[in-house]
Structure formats: structure tokens, C-alpha cells
Amino acid sequence: DGYFHQVVKQCRFSSKDLQGIELIDSYVFNQAEYIRFNSTVGKYVGYTELGLKNAEAWNKGPELAQELGELERVCKQHAPIYYSA
């Protein structure tokens, strides 16, 4: 009995072309996703009242630039490792 918070970061690869890589960062509280960043959309999208408020603030703040950097730093940098496996 308690609260459960989870952040799930996914790099989705559709081809070996680095332009086809998609970063999805989901924030979940008690099994309900409340906000998501999708690099294809290029911004945070909220799904609950709290998520909508966070998305509005995060899209205007440094969080958005940091998340866009994650696509380069995490997904694209590690793509050759995943493709070789």
C-alpha cells in the first residue's frame, strides 16, 4: 500500500537511418500515465489535470531542451550498439 511513480524512457528504432529514431519518455503515477514526451511530436503532452499543467510548464522551461538533447545523447549515440546486436 503506497504510491508508485515510474519514468519509462524508450528509444524506438524503425530503420538504421538515425533520422528514424524516436524517443518516448513516459511519466506514470499509480499505473496511470500522466505526461509523455515524444520526440516526433517535439513536446510534452499531458493526459491528466496534473499532466496538462506540467506539460504547459515543461514546454516553456529548460526541461524541453534537456529532453531534446536526450534523443541525441542516449538514442542516437547508442544506436550502433543496438543495430549490431
C-alpha beads as a LAMMPS data file, in Angstrom:
LAMMPS data file: protein, C-alpha beads

85 atoms
84 bonds

1 atom types
1 bond types

-500.0 500.0 xlo xhi
-500.0 500.0 ylo yhi
-500.0 500.0 zlo zhi

Masses

1 110.0

Atoms # bond

1 1 1 0.000 0.000 0.000
2 1 1 1.535 3.212 -1.133
3 1 1 2.273 5.257 -4.172
4 1 1 4.172 4.172 -7.242
5 1 1 5.989 6.575 -9.562
6 1 1 7.795 5.401 -12.683
7 1 1 9.588 7.031 -15.598
8 1 1 9.931 4.899 -18.725
9 1 1 12.400 6.035 -21.382
10 1 1 12.248 4.285 -24.762
11 1 1 14.305 4.633 -27.908
12 1 1 12.371 3.259 -30.858
13 1 1 14.328 2.370 -33.976
14 1 1 12.430 1.943 -37.228
15 1 1 15.474 1.685 -39.502
16 1 1 19.243 2.095 -39.462
17 1 1 18.733 5.680 -40.564
18 1 1 19.372 7.819 -37.477
19 1 1 16.578 10.165 -38.560
20 1 1 14.075 7.367 -37.885
21 1 1 14.832 7.160 -34.164
22 1 1 12.088 8.193 -31.771
23 1 1 12.458 8.956 -28.062
24 1 1 9.456 8.450 -25.812
25 1 1 9.653 9.432 -22.157
26 1 1 6.565 8.482 -20.127
27 1 1 5.804 9.525 -16.560
28 1 1 3.474 7.179 -14.686
29 1 1 1.871 7.528 -11.263
30 1 1 -0.026 4.544 -9.833
31 1 1 -0.205 2.841 -13.238
32 1 1 -1.664 5.915 -14.980
33 1 1 0.474 7.777 -17.480
34 1 1 0.071 11.475 -16.761
35 1 1 2.598 13.067 -19.121
36 1 1 4.698 11.986 -22.112
37 1 1 7.463 13.449 -24.218
38 1 1 7.630 12.176 -27.784
39 1 1 10.490 13.407 -29.973
40 1 1 8.338 13.055 -33.085
41 1 1 5.802 15.479 -31.604
42 1 1 8.645 17.571 -30.149
43 1 1 6.965 18.486 -26.889
44 1 1 5.393 17.185 -23.697
45 1 1 1.733 16.151 -23.796
46 1 1 -0.339 15.830 -20.634
47 1 1 -3.063 13.238 -20.095
48 1 1 -4.366 14.226 -16.657
49 1 1 -5.013 17.529 -14.921
50 1 1 -1.548 17.407 -13.343
51 1 1 -0.001 16.250 -16.617
52 1 1 -1.559 19.142 -18.531
53 1 1 -0.158 21.650 -16.031
54 1 1 3.280 20.026 -16.108
55 1 1 3.300 19.861 -19.916
56 1 1 2.493 23.557 -20.182
57 1 1 5.304 24.478 -17.773
58 1 1 7.873 21.989 -19.101
59 1 1 7.319 23.014 -22.725
60 1 1 8.227 26.595 -21.751
61 1 1 11.147 25.723 -19.488
62 1 1 14.582 24.108 -19.697
63 1 1 13.041 20.629 -19.481
64 1 1 12.136 20.673 -23.178
65 1 1 15.682 21.471 -24.337
66 1 1 17.053 18.810 -21.994
67 1 1 14.649 16.213 -23.368
68 1 1 15.530 17.071 -26.970
69 1 1 19.186 16.566 -26.020
70 1 1 18.367 13.090 -24.711
71 1 1 17.459 11.976 -28.223
72 1 1 20.995 12.786 -29.364
73 1 1 22.799 11.740 -26.185
74 1 1 21.031 8.479 -25.431
75 1 1 19.270 7.141 -28.506
76 1 1 21.445 8.185 -31.424
77 1 1 24.722 7.633 -29.593
78 1 1 23.794 4.053 -28.682
79 1 1 22.096 3.142 -31.971
80 1 1 25.153 1.319 -33.436
81 1 1 25.249 -0.954 -30.383
82 1 1 21.587 -1.898 -30.779
83 1 1 21.900 -2.437 -34.532
84 1 1 24.892 -4.760 -34.099
85 1 1 23.055 -6.990 -31.589

Bonds

1 1 1 2
2 1 2 3
3 1 3 4
4 1 4 5
5 1 5 6
6 1 6 7
7 1 7 8
8 1 8 9
9 1 9 10
10 1 10 11
11 1 11 12
12 1 12 13
13 1 13 14
14 1 14 15
15 1 15 16
16 1 16 17
17 1 17 18
18 1 18 19
19 1 19 20
20 1 20 21
21 1 21 22
22 1 22 23
23 1 23 24
24 1 24 25
25 1 25 26
26 1 26 27
27 1 27 28
28 1 28 29
29 1 29 30
30 1 30 31
31 1 31 32
32 1 32 33
33 1 33 34
34 1 34 35
35 1 35 36
36 1 36 37
37 1 37 38
38 1 38 39
39 1 39 40
40 1 40 41
41 1 41 42
42 1 42 43
43 1 43 44
44 1 44 45
45 1 45 46
46 1 46 47
47 1 47 48
48 1 48 49
49 1 49 50
50 1 50 51
51 1 51 52
52 1 52 53
53 1 53 54
54 1 54 55
55 1 55 56
56 1 56 57
57 1 57 58
58 1 58 59
59 1 59 60
60 1 60 61
61 1 61 62
62 1 62 63
63 1 63 64
64 1 64 65
65 1 65 66
66 1 66 67
67 1 67 68
68 1 68 69
69 1 69 70
70 1 70 71
71 1 71 72
72 1 72 73
73 1 73 74
74 1 74 75
75 1 75 76
76 1 76 77
77 1 77 78
78 1 78 79
79 1 79 80
80 1 80 81
81 1 81 82
82 1 82 83
83 1 83 84
84 1 84 85
